[in-house]
Every structure is written in C-alpha cells, then in structure tokens.
C-alpha cells in the first residue's frame, strides 16, 4: 500500500512545507499579510465607518450609512481571518481537533485581546504572545496555571483599561 504524502509536504511543486523552517516562513508570511490587510482595513474609509458604527450606531445610520451591510461585511472579514488562522494551525500541526471549538478557546482569544488591547491592530498579537509565553513559563513551575493567568488578566483589566498596547500608546501619545 502506497503512503499518501502529507498535505504539509506538498504545498506546491516549487516549495514544500515538509521542513519546520519552511512551515515557519509560510506561517510568518500568512500572519504578516493578515496583519497588513487588517491594518489597511482599519485605517481605510470602511474602517472609519466601522468605528463610527461602534461608537454610535444611530448617528452612523442617520448619516446615511447602511449599518447592517457594514456589520455583515465586518463579520465576513472576521470569519475569513479566523478561518485562515484555523487553516494555518491545521496545516502546521497536521491535525484539526474538536478541542479548538470549545468555549474555552474562544474565552482565551477574548482574554488575549483584552490583555493586548481592544481597538488596536497589534494588541491581540501582543496579548497572545504574552499569554502563551506565560502559560509556557508556568507549565513547569507547579503553580496552578489557570489561577495565575486569571489573576494576571484581572489585574491587567483593572490596571490597564485599554490593554497593554493601548496604555503604552496613550502614555507615549502615539496614535495607533
């Protein structure tokens, strides 16, 4: 019986993802392009309308914007990026399990976003980096990981109202 090649190993004829460094660069490129696309969307007129809808939906509607259409488009873009992230994870780990669709995973993503900063492009990435780094550091310490991470998140929400990136930007008077 012939073995099937891994989907990771046969990405294209000229480039394979069989080596970890190749997979790393593929994921890095996907993350960079996604980050760039998100930055461009947020700072476009479309993004400005979304901010107006977030701040005051009735006012945006009274200005003539079709709020429901903008919300639907934002939802579709969000689902597209989430699907791209899930597909990238499945490509790297070569498995897709049901543990990723439990409510705890959604909660972790929300907490990472709160930690980094809502309304910023870099905030969720910083929050994810810090959260995963903290989990990795605590894994061998013998401390209850969930309790420590919960305490850190509570402290960050109480102290850093805009998240870490938002607070740093506000103190340095940088517009992000």
C-alpha positions in Angstrom: 0.0 0.0 0.0 1.4 3.3 -1.0 1.5 6.0 1.6 -0.1 9.3 0.9 2.0 12.4 1.1 1.3 14.8 3.9 -0.7 17.9 2.9 2.1 19.9 4.6 4.7 18.3 2.4 3.0 19.0 -0.9 2.0 22.7 -0.8 3.2 23.3 -4.3 5.6 22.0 -7.0 8.3 24.6 -6.2 8.0 24.9 -2.5 7.4 22.3 0.2 6.4 22.6 3.8 8.0 19.4 4.9 10.7 21.2 6.8 9.9 23.1 10.0 11.7 26.2 8.8 9.6 26.2 5.6 6.4 25.9 7.6 7.6 28.7 9.9 8.2 31.0 7.0 4.8 30.1 5.5 3.0 30.9 8.7 5.1 34.1 9.1 4.1 35.2 5.7 0.4 34.5 6.3 0.5 36.3 9.7 2.3 39.3 8.1 -0.2 39.5 5.2 -3.1 39.2 7.5 -1.8 41.9 9.8 -1.1 44.2 6.9 -4.6 43.6 5.5 -6.2 44.3 8.9 -4.1 47.4 9.3 -5.2 48.7 5.9 -8.9 47.8 6.6 -8.9 49.6 9.9 -7.3 52.7 8.5 -9.5 52.9 5.4 -12.7 54.8 5.0 -14.5 51.4 5.5 -12.7 51.1 8.9 -13.6 54.6 9.8 -17.3 53.8 9.2 -17.0 50.7 11.3 -15.5 52.9 14.1 -18.5 55.3 13.8 -20.9 52.3 13.9 -19.1 51.1 17.1 -19.2 54.4 18.8 -22.8 55.5 17.8 -24.8 53.3 15.6 -27.8 55.6 15.4 -25.6 58.5 14.3 -23.9 56.4 11.6 -27.4 55.4 10.4 -28.6 59.0 10.4 -25.5 60.0 8.3 -26.8 57.6 5.6 -24.6 54.6 6.1 -26.2 51.2 5.7 -25.1 50.0 9.1 -26.4 46.4 8.7 -24.3 46.0 5.5 -21.2 47.3 7.2 -21.7 44.9 10.1 -22.2 42.0 7.8 -19.1 42.8 5.9 -17.1 43.1 9.1 -18.5 39.8 10.3 -17.5 38.1 7.0 -14.0 39.6 7.1 -13.6 38.5 10.7 -14.8 34.9 9.9 -12.4 34.9 6.9 -9.4 35.8 9.1 -10.5 33.3 11.8 -10.8 30.6 9.1 -7.4 31.5 7.8 -5.9 31.2 11.3 -7.6 27.8 11.8 -6.5 26.5 8.4 -2.9 27.6 9.2 -3.0 25.9 12.5 -4.3 22.7 10.9 -1.6 22.9 8.2 1.2 23.3 10.8 0.0 20.7 13.3 -1.4 18.4 10.6 -4.5 17.8 12.7 -7.8 19.5 13.4 -9.4 18.5 16.6 -12.6 19.4 18.4 -10.8 20.9 21.4 -10.3 24.1 19.4 -14.1 24.7 19.1 -14.8 24.5 22.8 -15.8 27.7 24.6 -12.5 27.8 26.5 -10.6 28.6 23.3 -13.0 31.5 22.5 -12.5 32.7 26.0 -8.7 32.6 25.7 -8.9 34.6 22.5 -11.1 37.2 24.1 -8.7 37.4 27.1 -5.7 37.7 24.9 -7.4 40.6 23.1 -8.3 42.3 26.4 -4.7 41.8 27.6 -3.1 43.3 24.5 -5.8 46.0 23.8 -9.1 46.3 22.1 -9.2 48.6 19.1 -5.6 48.1 18.2 -4.1 46.1 15.4 -1.1 44.9 17.4 -2.8 44.5 20.7 -4.3 41.0 20.2 -0.9 39.7 18.9 0.9 41.1 21.9 -1.7 39.7 24.2 -1.4 36.3 22.5 2.4 36.4 22.8 2.3 37.3 26.5 -0.5 34.8 27.3 1.2 31.8 25.6 4.6 32.8 27.0 3.1 33.0 30.5 1.4 29.6 30.1 4.7 28.1 28.9 6.7 29.6 31.8 4.1 28.4 34.3 3.8 24.9 32.9 6.9 23.6 34.7 6.5 25.8 37.9 4.0 23.6 39.7 1.7 26.6 40.2 -2.0 26.3 39.1 -1.7 27.8 35.6 -5.3 28.8 35.2 -5.5 30.6 38.5 -2.3 32.6 37.9 -3.3 33.5 34.4 -6.8 34.5 35.6 -5.2 36.7 38.3 -2.9 38.3 35.7 -5.8 39.0 33.4 -7.9 40.5 36.2 -5.0 42.7 37.2 -4.4 43.9 33.6 -8.1 44.7 33.1 -8.2 46.7 36.3 -4.9 48.5 35.8 -4.7 48.7 32.0 -8.2 49.8 30.9 -7.1 50.0 27.3 -4.9 46.9 27.3 -1.1 46.9 27.3 -0.7 48.3 23.8 -3.4 50.9 24.3 -2.0 52.1 27.6 1.6 52.3 26.2 0.4 54.3 23.2 -1.7 56.6 25.4 1.3 57.3 27.7 3.6 57.9 24.8 0.9 59.9 23.0 1.1 57.7 19.9 -1.9 57.2 17.7 -2.4 53.6 16.8 
